[in-house]
């Protein structure tokens, strides 16, 4: 890649192009099915919501929205879908008449475990690869992702 870079702007454009390619692959991965049990599948996107709920002691729809950087309406739709499919339960939060407490059902726990198994090796491989980078390289990646996130947040708020 670097052999073709002539200027700083060329490198920036090349980096943005690489990010777009990674984002496209990530979007495809988000739609891949994960088998929970015979005849029951979820998308990776659904599994991420299940994982978030399963990893927290208390989680509301608002917490789901904040965790994934999506609107409360989108989070509510995902939660309702997962409740309808039997993965999540919504209960009235003891501290609020407007909030619901989310918990995993027995099927939700199976999905949680299936997702961990499905993506666990990939996540560990990425973490191991990043351990080979210097602290300053990791910091640069973090700053780059923060900048990309800010641009995306602006776009989504329009």
DACOR-V197972 format. One record per backbone hydrogen bond with DSSP energy under -0.5 kcal/mol. CO is the residue of the C=O (numbers start at 1). NH is the residue of the N-H. If there is no record, write none. Layout:
co:CO nh:NH
co:CO nh:NH
This chain:
co:1 nh:4
co:2 nh:5
co:7 nh:11
co:8 nh:12
co:9 nh:13
co:10 nh:14
co:11 nh:15
co:12 nh:16
co:13 nh:17
co:14 nh:18
co:15 nh:19
co:16 nh:20
co:17 nh:21
co:18 nh:22
co:19 nh:23
co:20 nh:24
co:21 nh:25
co:22 nh:26
co:23 nh:27
co:24 nh:28
co:25 nh:29
co:26 nh:30
co:27 nh:31
co:28 nh:31
co:29 nh:32
co:30 nh:45
co:32 nh:44
co:34 nh:42
co:37 nh:40
co:40 nh:36
co:40 nh:37
co:42 nh:34
co:43 nh:47
co:44 nh:48
co:45 nh:49
co:46 nh:50
co:47 nh:51
co:48 nh:52
co:49 nh:53
co:50 nh:54
co:51 nh:55
co:52 nh:56
co:53 nh:56
co:59 nh:102
co:60 nh:64
co:61 nh:65
co:62 nh:66
co:63 nh:67
co:64 nh:68
co:65 nh:69
co:65 nh:70
co:71 nh:75
co:72 nh:76
co:73 nh:77
co:74 nh:78
co:75 nh:79
co:76 nh:80
co:77 nh:81
co:78 nh:82
co:79 nh:83
co:80 nh:84
co:81 nh:85
co:82 nh:87
co:82 nh:88
co:83 nh:86
co:87 nh:105
co:89 nh:103
co:91 nh:101
co:93 nh:96
co:99 nh:93
co:101 nh:91
co:103 nh:89
co:105 nh:109
co:106 nh:110
co:107 nh:111
co:108 nh:112
co:109 nh:113
co:110 nh:114
co:111 nh:115
co:112 nh:116
co:113 nh:117
co:114 nh:118
co:115 nh:119
co:116 nh:120
co:117 nh:121
co:119 nh:123
co:120 nh:124
co:121 nh:125
co:122 nh:126
co:123 nh:127
co:124 nh:128
co:125 nh:129
co:126 nh:130
co:127 nh:131
co:128 nh:132
co:129 nh:132
co:130 nh:133
co:134 nh:138
co:135 nh:139
co:136 nh:140
co:137 nh:141
co:138 nh:142
co:139 nh:143
co:140 nh:144
co:141 nh:145
co:142 nh:146
co:143 nh:147
co:144 nh:148
co:145 nh:149
co:146 nh:150
co:147 nh:151
co:148 nh:152
co:149 nh:153
co:150 nh:154
co:151 nh:155
co:152 nh:156
co:153 nh:157
co:154 nh:158
co:155 nh:158
